[in-house]
Amino acid sequence: MEKSSTPPPPMYTDEFALEGKKPVKNPFVPIGALVTAGVLTAGLISFRYGNSKLGQKLMRARVVAQGATVALMIGSAYYYGDQIKLFKKGSSP
C-alpha cells in the first residue's frame, strides 16, 4: 500500500468551540448541597444526643433541602442545555 503525501485538511476550531470548557453551573446547586449536608449532620448529632423530636424535624428539613437541590439541578440542566444546543447549531440564543 502506498502512503499519501498530501496532508489532511486543516481543522477549524469554530466547530469545537465548547470542547474543553467548563460547563455552566448554577451557583445555587453547591449551596443547596452544603445546606443538605449541614442539616443532615445536625440531625444525626441531635439523634446521637437523644433529642429525637429535633432530629426528626431536621430530617424532614433535609428532605426538603435535598428536593430543592435536585429541582435546581434539573432546572439548570434544562435551561443551560437548550442554550448549548442553540450555540452548537450556530444560532444566537
C-alpha atoms as one frame of an Amber mdcrd trajectory, in Angstrom:
protein
   0.000   0.000   0.000   1.209   3.428  -0.895   1.062   6.282   1.624  -0.479
   9.554   0.573   1.882  12.511   0.600  -0.825  15.164   0.927  -1.540  16.381
   4.450  -5.058  16.199   5.850  -7.184  19.334   5.587  -6.820  21.792   8.488
  -9.324  21.543  11.314 -11.200  24.681  12.213 -11.571  25.468  15.885 -15.024
  27.006  15.376 -16.509  23.523  15.167 -15.230  22.656  18.642 -15.974  25.896
  20.470 -17.448  24.153  23.545 -14.882  21.386  23.943 -12.562  21.784  26.903
 -14.668  24.464  28.547 -16.194  24.083  31.962 -19.962  23.599  31.819 -22.081
  26.467  33.061 -23.103  25.934  36.664 -25.966  27.186  38.727 -24.401  28.669
  41.899 -27.392  27.580  43.968 -26.712  23.857  43.417 -23.497  23.706  45.505
 -25.127  25.907  48.132 -28.109  23.538  48.266 -25.784  20.557  48.594 -23.966
  22.203  51.501 -27.258  23.091  53.204 -28.441  19.496  52.772 -25.214  18.142
  54.243 -25.351  20.608  57.136 -28.938  19.762  58.041 -28.150  16.042  57.776
 -25.158  16.438  60.105 -27.186  18.453  62.624 -29.970  15.864  62.530 -27.595
  12.971  63.109 -25.944  14.825  66.005 -29.319  15.516  67.595 -30.246  11.827
  67.285 -26.931  10.905  68.888 -27.679  13.091  71.897 -31.178  11.663  72.262
 -33.236  14.595  71.007 -35.384  12.611  68.597 -38.021  15.332  68.093 -35.479
  17.827  66.828 -33.731  15.109  64.833 -36.969  14.187  63.101 -37.665  17.830
  62.199 -34.150  18.190  60.831 -34.534  15.025  58.746 -37.722  16.446  57.238
 -35.900  19.705  56.528 -33.131  17.680  54.884 -35.635  16.068  52.530 -36.972
  19.499  51.556 -33.450  20.876  51.002 -32.468  17.812  49.008 -35.581  18.061
  46.845 -34.925  21.737  46.164 -31.328  20.961  45.197 -32.401  18.230  42.780
 -35.028  20.547  41.294 -32.345  23.224  40.774 -30.069  20.670  39.121 -32.791
  19.550  36.713 -33.903  23.105  36.005 -30.399  24.387  35.314 -29.590  21.368
  33.126 -32.734  22.015  31.106 -32.119  25.762  30.867 -28.414  25.622  30.034
 -28.827  22.517  27.884 -31.084  24.402  25.481 -28.610  27.273  25.282 -25.712
  24.928  24.498 -27.711  23.162  21.765 -28.529  26.503  20.168 -24.909  27.612
  20.427 -23.659  24.425  18.791 -26.015  24.896  15.840 -24.607  28.364  15.248
 -27.765  30.225  16.227 -27.564  33.055  18.660 -29.543  32.395  21.868
